[in-house]
Amino acid sequence: MSSEVLLDQGFEYISDTAAHTGAFCRLYALTAAVLNTATVVRGATGNSFAAVAIPAGGFIDGQFSSVTLTSGTIIAYKANRG
């Protein structure tokens, strides 16, 4: 997935432990982060995962509808809804 495609849709900066909802396609860790929960819309077995560590500079691609952090800072890139 090219950075042009990701930036075209925008992103959400997440640095707290509140639930963030939307249509996200990439979770990129600015600092080492731990996902408390992330709900996957499709593309995975099951529909959520928990306690997943992402090292600084690492990312997870998918189609997410909700993301909650335990710690760290991420950028959640918005997915194209069209």
Backbone atoms as SQL, in Angstrom:
CREATE TABLE atoms (id INTEGER PRIMARY KEY, chain TEXT, resi INTEGER, resn TEXT, atom TEXT, x REAL, y REAL, z REAL);
INSERT INTO atoms VALUES
  (1, 'A', 1, 'MET', 'N', 0.855, -1.164, 0.000),
  (2, 'A', 1, 'MET', 'CA', 0.000, 0.000, 0.000),
  (3, 'A', 1, 'MET', 'C', 0.900, 1.225, 0.000),
  (4, 'A', 2, 'SER', 'N', 0.770, 2.086, -0.967),
  (5, 'A', 2, 'SER', 'CA', 1.660, 3.240, -1.065),
  (6, 'A', 2, 'SER', 'C', 1.260, 4.319, -0.067),
  (7, 'A', 3, 'SER', 'N', 2.230, 5.154, 0.308),
  (8, 'A', 3, 'SER', 'CA', 1.941, 6.222, 1.261),
  (9, 'A', 3, 'SER', 'C', 0.976, 7.239, 0.669),
  (10, 'A', 4, 'GLU', 'N', 0.984, 7.414, -0.662),
  (11, 'A', 4, 'GLU', 'CA', 0.055, 8.352, -1.286),
  (12, 'A', 4, 'GLU', 'C', -1.391, 7.910, -1.065),
  (13, 'A', 5, 'VAL', 'N', -1.641, 6.624, -1.186),
  (14, 'A', 5, 'VAL', 'CA', -2.984, 6.096, -0.968),
  (15, 'A', 5, 'VAL', 'C', -3.396, 6.311, 0.480),
  (16, 'A', 6, 'LEU', 'N', -2.502, 6.054, 1.419),
  (17, 'A', 6, 'LEU', 'CA', -2.817, 6.216, 2.835),
  (18, 'A', 6, 'LEU', 'C', -3.098, 7.667, 3.193),
  (19, 'A', 7, 'LEU', 'N', -2.261, 8.576, 2.743),
  (20, 'A', 7, 'LEU', 'CA', -2.409, 9.982, 3.109),
  (21, 'A', 7, 'LEU', 'C', -3.589, 10.640, 2.423),
  (22, 'A', 8, 'ASP', 'N', -4.035, 10.116, 1.312),
  (23, 'A', 8, 'ASP', 'CA', -5.159, 10.683, 0.579),
  (24, 'A', 8, 'ASP', 'C', -6.433, 10.667, 1.417),
  (25, 'A', 9, 'GLN', 'N', -6.589, 9.683, 2.277),
  (26, 'A', 9, 'GLN', 'CA', -7.805, 9.537, 3.086),
  (27, 'A', 9, 'GLN', 'C', -7.686, 10.199, 4.457),
  (28, 'A', 10, 'GLY', 'N', -6.494, 10.564, 4.871),
  (29, 'A', 10, 'GLY', 'CA', -6.293, 11.173, 6.175),
  (30, 'A', 10, 'GLY', 'C', -5.939, 10.146, 7.232),
  (31, 'A', 11, 'PHE', 'N', -5.806, 10.607, 8.463),
  (32, 'A', 11, 'PHE', 'CA', -5.428, 9.719, 9.557),
  (33, 'A', 11, 'PHE', 'C', -5.920, 10.283, 10.877),
  (34, 'A', 12, 'GLU', 'N', -5.858, 9.448, 11.905),
  (35, 'A', 12, 'GLU', 'CA', -6.183, 9.856, 13.266),
  (36, 'A', 12, 'GLU', 'C', -4.983, 9.559, 14.144),
  (37, 'A', 13, 'TYR', 'N', -4.520, 10.567, 14.869),
  (38, 'A', 13, 'TYR', 'CA', -3.417, 10.423, 15.823),
  (39, 'A', 13, 'TYR', 'C', -4.008, 9.909, 17.135),
  (40, 'A', 14, 'ILE', 'N', -3.502, 8.784, 17.628),
  (41, 'A', 14, 'ILE', 'CA', -4.057, 8.181, 18.843),
  (42, 'A', 14, 'ILE', 'C', -2.949, 8.023, 19.879),
  (43, 'A', 15, 'SER', 'N', -3.139, 8.666, 21.040),
  (44, 'A', 15, 'SER', 'CA', -2.140, 8.590, 22.107),
  (45, 'A', 15, 'SER', 'C', -2.798, 8.389, 23.473),
  (46, 'A', 16, 'ASP', 'N', -4.053, 7.971, 23.490),
  (47, 'A', 16, 'ASP', 'CA', -4.763, 7.765, 24.746),
  (48, 'A', 16, 'ASP', 'C', -5.325, 6.348, 24.800),
  (49, 'A', 17, 'THR', 'N', -6.064, 6.044, 25.850),
  (50, 'A', 17, 'THR', 'CA', -6.612, 4.698, 26.010),
  (51, 'A', 17, 'THR', 'C', -8.118, 4.650, 25.747),
  (52, 'A', 18, 'ALA', 'N', -8.659, 5.685, 25.109),
  (53, 'A', 18, 'ALA', 'CA', -10.076, 5.697, 24.734),
  (54, 'A', 18, 'ALA', 'C', -10.279, 4.862, 23.465),
  (55, 'A', 19, 'ALA', 'N', -11.495, 4.376, 23.277),
  (56, 'A', 19, 'ALA', 'CA', -11.827, 3.648, 22.042),
  (57, 'A', 19, 'ALA', 'C', -11.979, 4.659, 20.907),
  (58, 'A', 20, 'HIS', 'N', -11.372, 4.354, 19.768),
  (59, 'A', 20, 'HIS', 'CA', -11.478, 5.199, 18.574),
  (60, 'A', 20, 'HIS', 'C', -12.150, 4.373, 17.485),
  (61, 'A', 21, 'THR', 'N', -13.244, 4.886, 16.954),
  (62, 'A', 21, 'THR', 'CA', -13.979, 4.156, 15.928),
  (63, 'A', 21, 'THR', 'C', -13.880, 4.878, 14.595),
  (64, 'A', 22, 'GLY', 'N', -13.993, 4.112, 13.537),
  (65, 'A', 22, 'GLY', 'CA', -13.910, 4.642, 12.184),
  (66, 'A', 22, 'GLY', 'C', -13.551, 3.516, 11.250),
  (67, 'A', 23, 'ALA', 'N', -13.174, 3.878, 10.059),
  (68, 'A', 23, 'ALA', 'CA', -12.708, 2.897, 9.073),
  (69, 'A', 23, 'ALA', 'C', -11.213, 3.134, 8.893),
  (70, 'A', 24, 'PHE', 'N', -10.391, 2.222, 9.430),
  (71, 'A', 24, 'PHE', 'CA', -8.941, 2.363, 9.385),
  (72, 'A', 24, 'PHE', 'C', -8.323, 1.218, 8.591),
  (73, 'A', 25, 'CYS', 'N', -7.237, 1.517, 7.852),
  (74, 'A', 25, 'CYS', 'CA', -6.597, 0.488, 7.024),
  (75, 'A', 25, 'CYS', 'C', -5.164, 0.171, 7.452),
  (76, 'A', 26, 'ARG', 'N', -4.557, 1.029, 8.252),
  (77, 'A', 26, 'ARG', 'CA', -3.205, 0.756, 8.749),
  (78, 'A', 26, 'ARG', 'C', -3.052, 1.382, 10.124),
  (79, 'A', 27, 'LEU', 'N', -2.447, 0.627, 11.037),
  (80, 'A', 27, 'LEU', 'CA', -2.115, 1.115, 12.366),
  (81, 'A', 27, 'LEU', 'C', -0.598, 1.188, 12.441),
  (82, 'A', 28, 'TYR', 'N', -0.053, 2.403, 12.480),
  (83, 'A', 28, 'TYR', 'CA', 1.387, 2.636, 12.438),
  (84, 'A', 28, 'TYR', 'C', 1.849, 3.172, 13.794),
  (85, 'A', 29, 'ALA', 'N', 2.823, 2.526, 14.409),
  (86, 'A', 29, 'ALA', 'CA', 3.298, 2.914, 15.733),
  (87, 'A', 29, 'ALA', 'C', 4.387, 3.985, 15.645),
  (88, 'A', 30, 'LEU', 'N', 4.096, 5.161, 16.176),
  (89, 'A', 30, 'LEU', 'CA', 5.111, 6.209, 16.272),
  (90, 'A', 30, 'LEU', 'C', 6.090, 5.905, 17.395),
  (91, 'A', 31, 'THR', 'N', 5.555, 5.354, 18.490),
  (92, 'A', 31, 'THR', 'CA', 6.368, 4.847, 19.598),
  (93, 'A', 31, 'THR', 'C', 5.909, 3.409, 19.819),
  (94, 'A', 32, 'ALA', 'N', 6.683, 2.644, 20.549),
  (95, 'A', 32, 'ALA', 'CA', 6.251, 1.275, 20.853),
  (96, 'A', 32, 'ALA', 'C', 4.846, 1.346, 21.450),
  (97, 'A', 33, 'ALA', 'N', 3.943, 0.524, 20.946),
  (98, 'A', 33, 'ALA', 'CA', 2.547, 0.589, 21.365),
  (99, 'A', 33, 'ALA', 'C', 2.006, -0.814, 21.631),
  (100, 'A', 34, 'VAL', 'N', 0.994, -0.861, 22.486),
  (101, 'A', 34, 'VAL', 'CA', 0.279, -2.109, 22.732),
  (102, 'A', 34, 'VAL', 'C', -1.197, -1.833, 22.463),
  (103, 'A', 35, 'LEU', 'N', -1.768, -2.625, 21.562),
  (104, 'A', 35, 'LEU', 'CA', -3.195, -2.512, 21.282),
  (105, 'A', 35, 'LEU', 'C', -3.947, -3.260, 22.377),
  (106, 'A', 36, 'ASN', 'N', -4.831, -2.582, 23.064),
  (107, 'A', 36, 'ASN', 'CA', -5.700, -3.253, 24.021),
  (108, 'A', 36, 'ASN', 'C', -6.675, -4.120, 23.240),
  (109, 'A', 37, 'THR', 'N', -7.377, -3.513, 22.279),
  (110, 'A', 37, 'THR', 'CA', -8.245, -4.249, 21.357),
  (111, 'A', 37, 'THR', 'C', -8.262, -3.560, 20.007),
  (112, 'A', 38, 'ALA', 'N', -8.491, -4.338, 18.987),
  (113, 'A', 38, 'ALA', 'CA', -8.714, -3.817, 17.641),
  (114, 'A', 38, 'ALA', 'C', -9.749, -4.725, 16.991),
  (115, 'A', 39, 'THR', 'N', -10.794, -4.128, 16.463),
  (116, 'A', 39, 'THR', 'CA', -11.853, -4.899, 15.816),
  (117, 'A', 39, 'THR', 'C', -11.602, -4.908, 14.312),
  (118, 'A', 40, 'VAL', 'N', -11.502, -6.107, 13.765),
  (119, 'A', 40, 'VAL', 'CA', -11.225, -6.289, 12.347),
  (120, 'A', 40, 'VAL', 'C', -12.546, -6.471, 11.610),
  (121, 'A', 41, 'VAL', 'N', -12.739, -5.699, 10.554),
  (122, 'A', 41, 'VAL', 'CA', -13.967, -5.793, 9.764),
  (123, 'A', 41, 'VAL', 'C', -13.958, -7.049, 8.915),
  (124, 'A', 42, 'ARG', 'N', -12.840, -7.293, 8.229),
  (125, 'A', 42, 'ARG', 'CA', -12.678, -8.512, 7.440),
  (126, 'A', 42, 'ARG', 'C', -11.205, -8.711, 7.147),
  (127, 'A', 43, 'GLY', 'N', -10.874, -9.901, 6.687),
  (128, 'A', 43, 'GLY', 'CA', -9.491, -10.175, 6.326),
  (129, 'A', 43, 'GLY', 'C', -8.710, -10.901, 7.405),
  (130, 'A', 44, 'ALA', 'N', -9.414, -11.392, 8.422),
  (131, 'A', 44, 'ALA', 'CA', -8.735, -12.124, 9.483),
  (132, 'A', 44, 'ALA', 'C', -9.665, -13.191, 10.027),
  (133, 'A', 45, 'THR', 'N', -9.090, -14.209, 10.607),
  (134, 'A', 45, 'THR', 'CA', -9.894, -15.215, 11.297),
  (135, 'A', 45, 'THR', 'C', -10.300, -14.619, 12.638),
  (136, 'A', 46, 'GLY', 'N', -11.569, -14.640, 12.953),
  (137, 'A', 46, 'GLY', 'CA', -12.060, -13.949, 14.142),
  (138, 'A', 46, 'GLY', 'C', -12.289, -12.491, 13.800),
  (139, 'A', 47, 'ASN', 'N', -12.814, -11.751, 14.732),
  (140, 'A', 47, 'ASN', 'CA', -13.104, -10.355, 14.401),
  (141, 'A', 47, 'ASN', 'C', -12.425, -9.351, 15.320),
  (142, 'A', 48, 'SER', 'N', -11.544, -9.817, 16.202),
  (143, 'A', 48, 'SER', 'CA', -10.808, -8.872, 17.032),
  (144, 'A', 48, 'SER', 'C', -9.550, -9.539, 17.585),
  (145, 'A', 49, 'PHE', 'N', -8.648, -8.722, 18.068),
  (146, 'A', 49, 'PHE', 'CA', -7.493, -9.254, 18.763),
  (147, 'A', 49, 'PHE', 'C', -7.151, -8.316, 19.906),
  (148, 'A', 50, 'ALA', 'N', -6.370, -8.814, 20.856),
  (149, 'A', 50, 'ALA', 'CA', -6.069, -8.039, 22.059),
  (150, 'A', 50, 'ALA', 'C', -4.619, -8.236, 22.472),
  (151, 'A', 51, 'ALA', 'N', -4.109, -7.248, 23.198),
  (152, 'A', 51, 'ALA', 'CA', -2.753, -7.288, 23.764),
  (153, 'A', 51, 'ALA', 'C', -1.689, -7.570, 22.705),
  (154, 'A', 52, 'VAL', 'N', -1.761, -6.840, 21.597),
  (155, 'A', 52, 'VAL', 'CA', -0.797, -7.011, 20.515),
  (156, 'A', 52, 'VAL', 'C', 0.204, -5.862, 20.564),
  (157, 'A', 53, 'ALA', 'N', 1.484, -6.196, 20.662),
  (158, 'A', 53, 'ALA', 'CA', 2.541, -5.188, 20.691),
  (159, 'A', 53, 'ALA', 'C', 2.962, -4.833, 19.266),
  (160, 'A', 54, 'ILE', 'N', 3.160, -3.543, 19.034),
  (161, 'A', 54, 'ILE', 'CA', 3.686, -3.054, 17.749),
  (162, 'A', 54, 'ILE', 'C', 4.932, -2.236, 18.089),
  (163, 'A', 55, 'PRO', 'N', 6.102, -2.632, 17.588),
  (164, 'A', 55, 'PRO', 'CA', 7.311, -1.862, 17.885),
  (165, 'A', 55, 'PRO', 'C', 7.275, -0.501, 17.181),
  (166, 'A', 56, 'ALA', 'N', 8.015, 0.452, 17.698),
  (167, 'A', 56, 'ALA', 'CA', 8.095, 1.767, 17.062),
  (168, 'A', 56, 'ALA', 'C', 8.501, 1.594, 15.598),
  (169, 'A', 57, 'GLY', 'N', 7.758, 2.202, 14.706),
  (170, 'A', 57, 'GLY', 'CA', 8.027, 2.086, 13.277),
  (171, 'A', 57, 'GLY', 'C', 7.324, 0.909, 12.620),
  (172, 'A', 58, 'GLY', 'N', 6.719, 0.042, 13.421),
  (173, 'A', 58, 'GLY', 'CA', 5.997, -1.115, 12.886),
  (174, 'A', 58, 'GLY', 'C', 4.553, -0.757, 12.551),
  (175, 'A', 59, 'PHE', 'N', 3.905, -1.629, 11.803),
  (176, 'A', 59, 'PHE', 'CA', 2.517, -1.377, 11.449),
  (177, 'A', 59, 'PHE', 'C', 1.772, -2.680, 11.221),
  (178, 'A', 60, 'ILE', 'N', 0.446, -2.577, 11.286),
  (179, 'A', 60, 'ILE', 'CA', -0.444, -3.691, 10.969),
  (180, 'A', 60, 'ILE', 'C', -1.444, -3.179, 9.945),
  (181, 'A', 61, 'ASP', 'N', -1.553, -3.870, 8.816),
  (182, 'A', 61, 'ASP', 'CA', -2.539, -3.526, 7.795),
  (183, 'A', 61, 'ASP', 'C', -3.775, -4.390, 7.968),
  (184, 'A', 62, 'GLY', 'N', -4.925, -3.854, 7.641),
  (185, 'A', 62, 'GLY', 'CA', -6.186, -4.581, 7.722),
  (186, 'A', 62, 'GLY', 'C', -7.334, -3.609, 7.557),
  (187, 'A', 63, 'GLN', 'N', -8.516, -4.059, 7.847),
  (188, 'A', 63, 'GLN', 'CA', -9.692, -3.195, 7.847),
  (189, 'A', 63, 'GLN', 'C', -10.259, -3.213, 9.251),
  (190, 'A', 64, 'PHE', 'N', -10.019, -2.128, 9.967),
  (191, 'A', 64, 'PHE', 'CA', -10.378, -2.021, 11.376),
  (192, 'A', 64, 'PHE', 'C', -11.530, -1.045, 11.559),
  (193, 'A', 65, 'SER', 'N', -12.440, -1.365, 12.483),
  (194, 'A', 65, 'SER', 'CA', -13.546, -0.454, 12.786),
  (195, 'A', 65, 'SER', 'C', -13.403, 0.184, 14.159),
  (196, 'A', 66, 'SER', 'N', -12.513, -0.340, 14.984),
  (197, 'A', 66, 'SER', 'CA', -12.311, 0.209, 16.328),
  (198, 'A', 66, 'SER', 'C', -10.912, -0.146, 16.816),
  (199, 'A', 67, 'VAL', 'N', -10.272, 0.820, 17.501),
  (200, 'A', 67, 'VAL', 'CA', -8.930, 0.617, 18.036),
  (201, 'A', 67, 'VAL', 'C', -8.862, 1.239, 19.425),
  (202, 'A', 68, 'THR', 'N', -8.315, 0.488, 20.371),
  (203, 'A', 68, 'THR', 'CA', -8.092, 0.998, 21.727),
  (204, 'A', 68, 'THR', 'C', -6.671, 0.618, 22.140),
  (205, 'A', 69, 'LEU', 'N', -5.905, 1.593, 22.601),
  (206, 'A', 69, 'LEU', 'CA', -4.530, 1.356, 23.036),
  (207, 'A', 69, 'LEU', 'C', -4.455, 1.069, 24.529),
  (208, 'A', 70, 'THR', 'N', -3.453, 0.290, 24.913),
  (209, 'A', 70, 'THR', 'CA', -3.055, 0.159, 26.309),
  (210, 'A', 70, 'THR', 'C', -1.963, 1.175, 26.592),
  (211, 'A', 71, 'SER', 'N', -1.051, 1.322, 25.617),
  (212, 'A', 71, 'SER', 'CA', 0.061, 2.268, 25.766),
  (213, 'A', 71, 'SER', 'C', 0.610, 2.615, 24.391),
  (214, 'A', 72, 'GLY', 'N', 1.424, 3.676, 24.351),
  (215, 'A', 72, 'GLY', 'CA', 2.089, 4.077, 23.124),
  (216, 'A', 72, 'GLY', 'C', 1.319, 5.104, 22.325),
  (217, 'A', 73, 'THR', 'N', 1.804, 5.337, 21.121),
  (218, 'A', 73, 'THR', 'CA', 1.215, 6.321, 20.209),
  (219, 'A', 73, 'THR', 'C', 1.194, 5.733, 18.811),
  (220, 'A', 74, 'ILE', 'N', 0.037, 5.821, 18.165),
  (221, 'A', 74, 'ILE', 'CA', -0.084, 5.309, 16.791),
  (222, 'A', 74, 'ILE', 'C', -0.759, 6.342, 15.889),
  (223, 'A', 75, 'ILE', 'N', -0.589, 6.142, 14.608),
  (224, 'A', 75, 'ILE', 'CA', -1.381, 6.820, 13.592),
  (225, 'A', 75, 'ILE', 'C', -2.274, 5.763, 12.970),
  (226, 'A', 76, 'ALA', 'N', -3.573, 6.014, 13.004),
  (227, 'A', 76, 'ALA', 'CA', -4.540, 5.106, 12.379),
  (228, 'A', 76, 'ALA', 'C', -4.951, 5.746, 11.051),
  (229, 'A', 77, 'TYR', 'N', -4.476, 5.180, 9.960),
  (230, 'A', 77, 'TYR', 'CA', -4.781, 5.726, 8.637),
  (231, 'A', 77, 'TYR', 'C', -6.209, 5.364, 8.252),
  (232, 'A', 78, 'LYS', 'N', -6.936, 6.351, 7.783),
  (233, 'A', 78, 'LYS', 'CA', -8.342, 6.142, 7.412),
  (234, 'A', 78, 'LYS', 'C', -8.439, 5.394, 6.096),
  (235, 'A', 79, 'ALA', 'N', -9.412, 4.485, 6.029),
  (236, 'A', 79, 'ALA', 'CA', -9.627, 3.676, 4.834),
  (237, 'A', 79, 'ALA', 'C', -10.563, 4.409, 3.875),
  (238, 'A', 80, 'ASN', 'N', -10.419, 4.088, 2.600),
  (239, 'A', 80, 'ASN', 'CA', -11.305, 4.618, 1.587),
  (240, 'A', 80, 'ASN', 'C', -12.663, 3.952, 1.743),
  (241, 'A', 81, 'ARG', 'N', -13.691, 4.711, 1.951),
  (242, 'A', 81, 'ARG', 'CA', -15.034, 4.154, 2.141),
  (243, 'A', 81, 'ARG', 'C', -15.750, 3.931, 0.833),
  (244, 'A', 82, 'GLY', 'N', -15.190, 4.410, -0.241),
  (245, 'A', 82, 'GLY', 'CA', -15.866, 4.293, -1.532),
  (246, 'A', 82, 'GLY', 'C', -15.371, 3.148, -2.276);
